[in-house]
Amino acid sequence: MVETLKRKAYDDLLAWKSGKTKQALLVTGARQIGKTYLIREFGRAEYDHFIEFNLALDDAARESFAAARNPGDLLLRISIAASEPLVPGSTLIFIDEIQYCPDIITLVKALVDKGEYDYIFSGSLLGVELENVRSYPVGYMSELFMYPMDFEEFCWSMGLAGEAFAMARESLRNEQPVPEYLNERLLGLFHRYLLTGGMPDAVGAFVRDGTIDNVRRIQSDIRRFYNRDITQYAPKDRRLVIQEIYRLIPSELNNSTRRFKVGDVSQVKRYSQIEDEFLWLSRANVALPVYNVEEPRSPLLASRERKLLKLFYSDVGLLTGTYDKQATLGILDGLGAEGRMNYGGVYESVVAQELTAHGFVPYYFTGKKTGELDFLIEDESGRVLALEIKSGSRFRSHAALNKALDMPGYAIDGAYVLAETNVAREGKVLYLPIYMASLLQRPRVV
């Protein structure tokens, strides 16, 4: 990973360090999103002493820690295995790939209570392997969920000054057009982001080379890693179905509704047959489910329908990397539906990724009298916002959104159309450039 990749999660780590009392930190998220790199950078910069153990690679440490009988015994073993002395008050102990020895967490609780050292845990597939971690007493452990690099972080890596996003935020706040030179620059970067995605190694390769071949190789490797994880960690009787669902995601997003058709999975007729398989992919953080709601009314969770969903890859670059390279030329030029293929699924995928990374739980809605709304979200005040995502030039055609806004009994508080355009309001609808999905955000909490 290149040294220039600035991450917002670094500020979250700083907030944990300054705001905690006696709390460990569990950093979760999908594989290959930069967790280990960022924690290592943080530990070396913010502590006088940084101790790191990788339990997947360090067999001696893993076996020794697993044999610990009590907290004091574990601390002794940590001190023996450490590459430098443990100094109370100025040492961060980072235990990576904690899923290889989850019992450590129980013992570390008592060590955290003593307050002598700071502890960070991380690893792969923690949502699957360490679900019981979240049952520990409140106050003992905070959790930081990391995501692939969002569009703003990608822009930082491409050398865009922070003032550019400040100007874009001001335009959104005042509902005024972004200066045209900046709007064109951000749209151009956004099209590149659709191709690279937010996996740090892929972004680093693009920053270094300016070409797509190494990016696509890295994306292919990551998809292969995810398939290997399914083989290694998923229950044996469910692995083949989970792998099939994961492989089907690109083709399912290419259909007109983007909805995942359960019947496309071999020998499956009902959602109930494979609900656990969808949950596994979600908990492994390699896929983002977006569920249907029965009505656009707060709270959206109350009317969620689990059997109807859209399923996205956790990173848009992993999706576009599955396409034939020549077919992605239209993405680079922002052609949307006018290119060699319809990129509606790509645009919805990146919006789902941005919304999720920024604290929202996105849903979608389909009504017999209205049609389909691409996304529904709730802001921190509980207001329901409808988002229509348009990849082509006919973005002012949105009959379903118009009907939903006029439908008696619906409770939609705001409506956005995100497209290849600039900021403009027409009645109840606010048109936004597609990259402004990255500016919609709920307050971050660590």
N, C-alpha and C positions, 0 to 999 in steps of 0.2 A: 504494500500500500504506500502511495506517495505521502511525503511529509506534509503536504499543503492542504489536506482534507480536514477542514474545520467542521466540527460537529456540535449541534445545539446541546446534545446530551452532556457535553463537558460542563456546561453551566448547571445542569441538574446534579452532576457529581459534586460540584462545588457547593451547591445548596444543601446537599445531604451532609457534607463534611461540616459546614458551619452551623447547620440547624439541628443536627441530631443530638440526642442526649446519650443513651446507651442503646444504639441501634446498629445492627449489621445491615448491609445492603445486598439485595439479590438483583442482579442485572439479567434480565431475560430478553428473549427475542430470537428470531430465526438464525440459523447458521450463516456465516459469511457476511454479517452486516457490520462487523467492526467492533464487536463488544470487547474482545481481548485487547486489541490494539489501543482502544480509547482508555480502558482502565489502566493499562500499562503506562500510557502517556501521562495520565492523571496522577498515578502513584509516584512516578519519578519526579514530576514537577511540583507536587503539592506536599510531599512528605520527605523528611530527612532520610527515612529508611523505608524501602519497599521490598517486600518478600513475596515471591510468586511461586505457586505450585500448579502444575498442569497434571491432573490425576489421570488423564488419558495417556500421557507420554512418560510420566515418572512412576514406574512400577514400584520402586522402593518406597517412595512417599505414600503412594496409594495403599500399599500393603501395611505399612507401619501405622498410618492413620486409622485404617480399618480395625486394627488390633487394639486401639486405645480403649481403656476400660472406664475412664472417667475424664472430666474436663482437665484436671491437672495433668493426667497422663498424656492427653492429646497435646496440651501446650508444651510439655517436655519434648514430645516427638517432633512438633513443629520447630522448636528451637534447635534440635539436633539436625533436622533436614534443611534448615534455612542456610542460605549462602552468606548471610551476614548476621550480626547480633540483633536481637529484638530489644529495642529501646522503648520503654514505656512512655507514652505520650507523643511519640513522633514516628510510629511505625504503622504502615498499612500492610495487612496480610491479605493477599489475594489468592483465593483457591478457585482455579478454573476447572471446567469439566466436572463439576461437583456431583453430577448424576452418577459418576462411577463409585461414589462412596457417600450416599445421602445421609447415613447415620451421623456423619460429622456434624451436621447442622444441629442436632439435638445437643451434642456436647458443647458446641461453640456458644450456645445460649448462655451458659453459665460464665463463660469467658468474657462475653460481651458485657454481662452485668458487672464485671469487675472494672471495666472501663480503661484497661491499660493499653489496649491496642484497638485499631480499627480493622474491621473485617468486611471484605467484599467477596461474594460468591457469584459465579457465572457458569455457563455451560451450554450444551446443545440440547434441544428438545426438552427444556425444563418444564414446559407446560404439560408434557406427557409424563415425564419421569418423576417430577417433584410436585405433583398436585397437593400433596399433604403439607408442603412447606407453608402454604398460605393459612393453615389452620393454627399456626403458632400464635401465642398471645400478642395482642396488639401492643405495639411499643418496642417489641424485640427486633423486628426486621422490617425495613422499608423495601419496596420493590420499584425498580426502574425498568420500564419496558422500552427497549430500543427498536427502531425500525430502520429500513434502508434509508439512505440519504434522501431527504425531500428535495423538492425543486430548488428551494432557496439555497440549501447547502450545495447542490450541484452548481448553481450560479456562482457561489463563492469560489468553488474549485476552478471555475472557468475565468476567474479574475474579475467578475463583476463587482463593483464597489457597493458597499452596504447602503449607500445613499439611494441607489436605484430602487431597492425594495421599499425604502422609506417614502419615496415619491409615489410608488404604486399604491402603497397603503393609504396615502393621503388622497389619491384619486378615488379609491374605493370608499373611503370614509365620506368624501364630499360628493360622491356620485358624479364625478367629472372625468372626461377622457384623460387617459395617460398621454403625456407628450408623445407624438407619433414616432419620433426617433427611438424613444425608450420602448414603446409598445412593440415596434418591429424587432428591436434587439431581444426583448424578453420572449416574444413568440419564436424567434429563431433558436434561442437557447432551449425553449420548451420542446421544440421538435427534436432537438438532439437528445434531450433528456428522455423522450419516449423511446429512443433507440438504445441508450446506454442503461437507463434505469438508475437505481440508487445503490446498487451493491458496490461498496468502496473499491474493490479490486477492479471492477469494470470501469468505474469512473476514473480511477487512477490510470488505467491503460489508455483511456480516451484522452485524458489531459496530456499524457506523455507522448502518444503517437499521433493523435488527431485523425486516426482511421478506425474502422469498425471491426476488422478481422480479429484482433486480439480480444476485443470486447465480447464478440460472439463466442469465441473459444472459452472465455471465462464463464459466460452465462451458461454454456453447455455443460461445463464442469460442475457448476453449482446445481443445475437440475439433476445431474447424475449423482451428486452427493445426496440430494434430497431423496432420490429413489433408493440409494443405498441405505439411508437412514430408515426408510420404510421397511426395507428388508431386515434391518438389524433390530429395530425397536418396536415395530407394530406387532400386535398379536398374530401368531402364525396363521390362524384360520381367517385372517382379514387382510393379509398383506397384498394378495393379488388384486383384490377389489380396490383397495386404497390406491395402489399404483395405477390401476385403470382409470379411476376417477381423476387422479392428478394429471395423467396424460390426456384426458378428454377436455380439460379446461380450455385450451385454445380453440378447439373446434366448437365447443358449446358457446363461447363468446362470439363466435362468428355468425350465430343465428340471429334472426331479427329481434328477438326479445331479450337475448343474452341469458335467459333463464336456463338453468341446468336441467336437462331432461333426464329424469331418473331412468326411463326406459332405454336410454342409450348405453347403460351399463349392462354387460352380459348377464343374462339370466336373472334380471332384476325387473320387477314390475311395480313395486311400491316403495315409497321413501322409507317406511319403517324398517325395510330389510337392510338398509345401508346407512341409517342415521348415525350410528356409531363411527362409521368410516369417515363421514363428513366432519364429525366432531374431532376425530383424531387429527385430520389435516389442519383444522383450525387451531387446536391446542399445540400442535407442532410448529405453528406460526409460518407454515409454508403456503397457506391458502387463506383468503379472506372471504368468508360467507357474508352475503348481504341478503337478509330475509325480507319476505313480503309482509306487509301489514294489512289488516282488514279495512282500516280507515285511517285517513290522514289527520290524526288527532292526538294530542299529548295526553298521557305518555305513550309514545310509540311502542314501547316494549309490551304494553298491556294487550296490544292487538297483533303481536307477531305471529306469523304462521310458519312453523318450523319446516313444513313439508314443501314449501315453495321458496326457492332461493336462487340467487346468482352466485357464482363461485369464481373468484379472481385469484391469480397468482399474487403472492405477497409483494412482488416487484414487477413493474411494467416492463422493464428490460428483459426479464425472463420470458415474458409473453412475446414481445416483438422478436426476440432471438430465436423463436421457433419458426418464424416465417422465412420463406425464401428471401435471400438477401435482396434480389432485384425488386421484390414486391414492396420493400420498405422505402423505396425512393419517394413515393408519394407522402410518406410521413415526414421526411426531411423537408419537403417543399410545402407542407401544410395543406395538401390537396384534399384531405378528408375523403369524402365520398366520391370525389372527382378523380381519384387515382385509380390504379389498377385493381384495387380492392377497397371494400368499405372498412374504415378504421374505427367504426363506432365502438367496438369492443375494446380497442386500445384506449380510446379517450375515456370511456367509463372506467376502465381498469386503473388508469392513473388518478382519476378523481377519487375512486374508492380508496386507493393507497394513501393519497394526501389527507382525506378526511379522517381515516383511521389513525394515521400518525399524529394528527392534530387534535385528538381527543374526542372525536365524534364516533357514534355508532350509527353508520348509515343503514337505511332501509329503502325499499322501493314499494310502490303501490300500483295495483291494477284494479280498475273499477269497470264494470260492465257499461256504465253510462258515460264514462270519461275516457277510458283508455289507460295507458301506463305512464307513471311519473318515474323518471330514472332513479332519483334519490330523494329521500326525506331525511332530514336531520333535525335535532333539537339543540338550540344554543343553551348557554348557561342559565338563561332566564326561563327556559322551558318553551320558548317560541318554536313552532314548527316551520321549517323552511323547505321549500320544494326546489330541487335543482334539475334542470333539463340540460343534457349534455349533447352538443351538436358538433359533429366532425366535418360537416359540409357547409356549403355557402347558403343553404336555405334555412338558416338558423332562426329566422323570424316566423317560421311555420311550426307551431307547437299547439295543436288543437287540444291534446289531452290536458296540458297545463291550463289553457284558457278555460276549459270546461270545469276543471277541478277548482279553480279560483272562484268560479261563479256558482258552484254547486251548494245549495242550502244544506247546512249541517256539517260541512267540512270546516276544519279549523286550521287553514294554512295562513301563517302570519307574514310570509314573505316569499317571493318567487325570483329565482335567478335562472338565466339562460347563459351557460358558459360555452363560448364558441370562438372561432377565429375572427374576432372583432375587437372593438374598444368599448369603454364604459359608456352606457347610454340607458336612460330610463324611458320606457314607453308604458304609461299607465301603471298597472300593478307589477309589471315585469321589469327587472333590472338586468340588462345585458352586460356581461362581463367577459373580458378576454379569458380564454381557457386556462391560462396559467394562474389566474386569480383563485383557483381552487386551493392553491398553496397559501393564500392569505386568510382563508376561513379557519379559525382556530378557537378552541376552548382553552381556558387557562390551564397550564401544565402544573401537575402536582406530583411531588416525589415523596 
